[in-house]
Amino acid sequence: MPQIIRPTDSEARTLARNLLAQARHGVLAVIDPDTGTPYAARIAIGQSPEGQPLTLISELAQHTRALHADPTCALLVGEPGPKGDPLTHPRLTLLARAEFVTRDSDLHAHLARHYLTTHPKSQLYIGFADFSFALFHPTGAHLNGGFGKAFRLTTADLTP
């Protein structure tokens, strides 16, 4: 049987880091605490000034409730190009644990200033009492770099 997962190389590491850095939205996968089944939601994605993935998230959202119950999650990023089969375009599944940032903390204010530079439309709701930030702490990743280019990445692979 052929080896499906390729050895991780510098090209794969660079592609994974770029996919994360360029992501403005993605799909968050969590476990629904009521049913124990997977639940997926499209979310806005940004990065902290240090490059850590994060999202501005409402306490009213089902996926927020799920993350409070179990912070283990997966985040899918990577956009299909304008032409061709979407499955031939690179995408990254980040395995992570979510950490909520307290609204009245200095860190929240720091993240808010930075987040607004890349997500200016969030100015409309960033101050709402039910919105806060969740940071994603990677535990690993799976990269599909295009047809026949599958890689497993460690947290070290994701750090420049």
N, C-alpha and C positions, 0 to 999 in steps of 0.2 A: 504494500500500500504506500502511495507517495506521501511525503511529508507535506502537510497542508500549511502549518504555521512555519513561517520563515524565521531564521535567526534575526533578532533585532539589530539593525545597523544604524549608522548616523543619519542616513536618508529617512528612515522610518521615524526616528526620534524627532528630526526637524519637521517632518510633515505633521506629526501628532501635536507638537508644540504650536505650529502655525494654525492648525485647525482650532485649537483652544483659544489662541490669541485673537483670531478673526471672528469667532462666534459671537453673534448678537442675539441669537435665539437657538433653542434646541428642544429636545424632548427629555423630560425628567420621568424616570420610572421609579415607582415606590411600591410598597406593599400596603394595600388598603387595610386599615386596622379592623374594620367591621367584617370583612369577608375573607381576609388572608390571601386575596388574589392580587395579581399585578394591576397597577393603575398607571397610566401614562398621561402626561400633560405637556403641552407646549408652554415653554417659559422664556422670558428674556434672560439673556446671559451676559454678564460683564466680567471684568477682572478687577481685582484689587490693584492698587498701585504696584504691589509686589508680583502681580501676575497670577494670583490665585483665583480660580473661577468662583463666581458668586451670582446670586440673583436677588432682586428686590421682590419680596413675596408677601402676599396678603394672608393674614390669619384666617380669613374667611374661606380660603381655597382648600379643597379636599386634599390636595397633595401636601399642603402645609400640615394639616392634621396628621397625615400619614408620617411625615418626617418627624413630628414631635413624638409619635409612638415608636418609631424605629428610624433612626437617622441614616440607615444603610440605603443607598440609592445608586442609580446609574443615570448618566447624562449622555445623550447622543447628540453629537455636533457634526457638521459638515453638510454643505449644500450641493445638490446636483448642479452641474453646469447647464448652460442654456441649450445644449444639444446632446444628443446621444442617450443611451440607456442610463437612467439614474443609478443603477447598481454598479456602473463602472467608475463612478466618481468616489473620491476618498471620503471616509467618515470614521469617526472615533467614538467609541463607547468608553466613557470614563466611569470607573467604579469608584465610589466615594462614600464618605460619611458627611452629613450636613451638620453645621454648627450655626445656631441662630445668634445674631448679634443684637444685644439689648439696645433698644431705640434711644435711650438717654445716655449712651456711652460715648466717649471720645472716639472710639473706633467707628461707631455708626456715622458720626458726623464726618469723619475722615473719608469713609467709603462713599457717603452721599455726595460729597464734593467731587470726588473722582468719577463716580458713576454717571453723574449728570453731564460730564464732558463727552461721554460716548452714547448716552441715552437721554438726550435733552427733553424728549417728550414726556419722560417720567416725572418731570417737574410738576405735572398736573396732579400727581397722586403720591409722590414720595413723602410728603408731610402728613398723609392720612395716618391716623392712630393705629390702624390695623396693618400697616406695611412696615416691614423690617427687612434686614438683609440676612441671607443664609450663605455662609461660605461653604464651599465644597472641598473637603480634604481628600485628595486622591489616595486610593489604596491599590490601584493598578489600572490597566486599560487594555482594550482590544482595538487594534487599528486595522481597518480594511483600506488599504492604500489604492484600491482599484482591483480590477479583475486579477485573481491569482496572487494577490499581495496581502496576506494576512499576517499580523504580528501580535504578540503579547508583549505588553510594556509594563515595567515596574514604575514605582514612584520616582526612582532615580532617573529613568528614561525621560520623564516628563519635565524634569528640572534642568534648565540651561546651565 
